[in-house]
């Protein structure tokens, strides 16, 4: 088993933290994981990405070559990071993103990730945790409790209930 994920969006959306959480959850389960990150010169608003590789065997190359899953929470990030997917990839985008009908992948999920965070939960800052709920559903090798534990170890004290709710809402968005 090997999963290569690219989480992308605008700087400030917390996707680098989400990548760290995914890698920690996998490691806590006894899997191998590596996480890398990059963002544009603008700290907020520029395209950013976190890449995570999770596997049950040794990981020899630390960069994502062909993402199995691309998560995009902004149009700019989607346009910038869509280039190296193959037909077996899965795309998860916020419903606000315009996708090209010519993209040939296994599945495209257009979900109200940002709206769920801002309107249903009332805190746009938890969109990354909503997205983690979605990704947990798409990666059956990751245990839900392991991801939730990693989230709770990383979020600020006093926000555990808020982040647990955001994670559960993400799971509900894509209940398979």
C-alpha positions as CSV (number, residue, x, y, z in Angstrom):
1,X,0.0,0.0,0.0
2,X,1.3,3.4,-0.9
3,X,-0.7,6.6,-1.1
4,X,0.6,9.9,-2.4
5,X,-1.4,13.0,-1.4
6,X,-1.2,16.6,-2.4
7,X,-3.2,19.1,-0.2
8,X,-3.4,22.5,-1.8
9,X,-5.0,25.8,-1.2
10,X,-4.3,29.4,-0.2
11,X,-1.7,30.2,2.4
12,X,-3.4,30.5,5.8
13,X,-6.0,27.7,5.2
14,X,-4.0,25.3,7.4
15,X,-3.2,22.6,4.8
16,X,0.4,22.3,5.9
17,X,-0.9,21.5,9.4
18,X,-3.3,19.0,7.8
19,X,-0.4,17.3,6.0
20,X,1.5,17.1,9.3
21,X,-1.5,15.6,11.0
22,X,-2.0,13.0,8.3
23,X,1.6,11.9,8.5
24,X,1.6,11.7,12.3
25,X,-1.7,9.7,12.2
26,X,-0.1,7.2,9.8
27,X,3.1,6.9,11.9
28,X,1.1,6.4,15.1
29,X,-0.6,3.4,13.3
30,X,2.8,1.9,12.5
31,X,2.8,2.9,8.8
32,X,5.6,4.9,7.2
33,X,4.9,8.5,6.2
34,X,6.8,11.5,5.0
35,X,5.5,15.1,4.7
36,X,6.8,18.0,2.8
37,X,5.5,21.5,2.1
38,X,5.9,24.6,0.0
39,X,4.1,27.9,-0.4
40,X,4.5,31.0,-2.5
41,X,6.2,34.1,-1.4
42,X,3.0,35.5,0.0
43,X,2.4,34.1,3.5
44,X,-1.4,34.4,3.1
45,X,-3.3,34.2,-0.1
46,X,-0.6,32.6,-2.3
47,X,-0.9,29.0,-3.4
48,X,0.4,26.5,-0.8
49,X,0.7,22.8,-0.8
50,X,1.6,20.0,1.6
51,X,2.5,16.6,0.2
52,X,2.2,13.4,2.2
53,X,3.3,9.9,1.3
54,X,1.9,7.0,3.4
55,X,2.9,3.4,2.9
56,X,3.4,0.1,4.6
57,X,6.9,-0.3,3.0
58,X,10.0,1.9,3.2
59,X,9.6,5.3,1.4
60,X,12.7,5.9,-0.7
61,X,11.8,9.2,-2.4
62,X,10.3,12.0,-0.3
63,X,8.4,13.9,-3.0
64,X,5.0,13.1,-4.5
65,X,5.4,12.2,-8.2
66,X,1.9,11.1,-9.1
67,X,-0.7,12.0,-6.5
68,X,-3.3,9.4,-5.8
69,X,-5.4,12.1,-4.2
70,X,-5.4,15.9,-4.9
71,X,-7.2,18.1,-2.5
72,X,-7.7,21.7,-3.7
73,X,-9.4,24.4,-1.6
74,X,-8.7,27.4,-4.0
75,X,-9.0,27.9,-7.7
76,X,-5.4,29.1,-7.9
77,X,-4.1,25.9,-6.2
78,X,-6.2,23.7,-8.3
79,X,-5.0,25.2,-11.5
80,X,-1.4,25.1,-10.3
81,X,-1.3,21.5,-9.0
82,X,-3.6,19.6,-11.3
83,X,-0.8,18.9,-13.9
84,X,0.6,15.5,-12.9
85,X,-2.5,13.4,-12.1
86,X,-3.2,10.1,-13.8
87,X,-6.4,8.4,-14.6
88,X,-6.5,6.5,-11.3
89,X,-6.2,9.7,-9.2
90,X,-9.0,11.1,-7.0
91,X,-9.7,14.8,-6.9
92,X,-11.3,16.5,-4.0
93,X,-12.2,20.2,-4.5
94,X,-14.3,22.7,-2.7
95,X,-17.6,23.2,-4.5
96,X,-16.5,26.8,-5.5
97,X,-13.8,25.5,-7.8
98,X,-14.3,25.3,-11.5
99,X,-12.9,22.0,-12.8
100,X,-12.2,21.2,-16.4
101,X,-14.5,18.7,-18.0
102,X,-11.5,17.2,-19.9
103,X,-9.9,15.9,-16.7
104,X,-9.8,12.1,-16.8
105,X,-9.5,10.7,-13.3
106,X,-11.3,8.0,-11.4
107,X,-13.4,10.4,-9.3
108,X,-13.9,14.1,-8.7
109,X,-15.6,15.1,-5.4
110,X,-16.9,18.7,-5.3
111,X,-17.8,19.2,-1.7
112,X,-18.9,22.2,0.4
113,X,-15.7,22.1,2.6
114,X,-15.3,25.9,3.0
115,X,-19.1,26.5,3.5
116,X,-19.3,23.7,6.0
117,X,-16.5,25.3,8.0
118,X,-17.7,28.9,7.8
119,X,-21.5,28.4,7.9
120,X,-22.3,25.1,9.5
121,X,-19.6,25.1,12.1
122,X,-19.2,28.9,12.2
123,X,-15.4,29.0,12.0
124,X,-13.7,29.2,8.5
125,X,-10.4,28.4,10.2
126,X,-11.4,24.7,10.6
127,X,-11.7,24.0,6.8
128,X,-8.5,22.0,7.0
129,X,-10.0,19.8,9.7
130,X,-13.2,19.3,7.6
131,X,-10.9,18.3,4.7
132,X,-9.1,15.8,7.0
133,X,-12.5,14.1,7.7
134,X,-13.0,13.8,3.9
135,X,-9.5,12.4,3.3
136,X,-9.9,9.9,6.2
137,X,-12.9,8.5,4.4
138,X,-11.0,8.2,1.1
139,X,-8.0,6.4,2.7
140,X,-9.3,3.2,4.3
141,X,-5.8,2.3,5.6
142,X,-6.1,5.3,8.0
143,X,-8.0,4.6,11.2
144,X,-10.5,7.4,12.0
145,X,-9.4,7.4,15.7
146,X,-5.8,7.7,14.8
147,X,-6.4,10.8,12.7
148,X,-8.7,12.3,15.4
149,X,-6.0,11.7,18.0
150,X,-3.4,13.4,15.8
151,X,-5.7,16.3,15.3
152,X,-6.3,16.7,19.1
153,X,-2.5,16.6,19.7
154,X,-1.9,19.5,17.3
155,X,-4.8,21.9,17.8
156,X,-4.8,24.7,20.4
157,X,-6.0,23.8,23.8
158,X,-9.6,24.7,24.3
159,X,-10.5,24.0,20.6
160,X,-10.8,20.2,20.9
161,X,-14.6,20.1,20.6
162,X,-14.6,22.5,17.7
163,X,-12.0,20.5,15.8
164,X,-13.7,17.2,16.6
165,X,-17.0,18.6,15.2
166,X,-15.2,19.8,12.1
167,X,-13.6,16.4,11.6
168,X,-16.9,14.6,12.0
169,X,-18.6,17.0,9.5
170,X,-15.9,16.2,6.9
171,X,-16.6,12.5,7.3
172,X,-20.3,13.2,6.8
173,X,-19.6,15.1,3.6
174,X,-18.3,12.0,1.9
175,X,-19.8,9.1,3.8
176,X,-19.1,6.2,1.5
